[in-house]
């Protein structure tokens, strides 16, 4: 999704070739069929609408970002914040539990 948002550059509809998309995905060699599956999955999840077409004999995708796709970075930030909050709450509960254990041990010994 980040590769598509980089290619979008603020536009909601744009053209992208498989080579352009694959170049922006580090550490993962994508074949054209794997890229098709990934784009179809993003389309099913409601992030993008994708139409495959031929342009000058080369496969090209017409990609249109949906509202959910435009808000991807916001959703990712909110997910990270929620995870951080859960970790902090778990750490505080663990510290409170340890403190209660120490206090009870001091009280009854």
JOZIQUI-V539708 format. One record per run of one state. SS is the DSSP state (A for helix, B for strand, O for the rest). FROM is the first residue (numbers start at 1). TO is the last residue. Records with the same first field share a line. If there is no record, write none. Layout:
SS->FROM-TO, FROM-TO
This chain:
O->1-1, 9-12, 24-31, 45-47, 56-57, 66-66, 71-71, 109-109
A->2-8, 18-23, 32-44, 67-70, 72-108
B->13-17, 48-55, 58-65
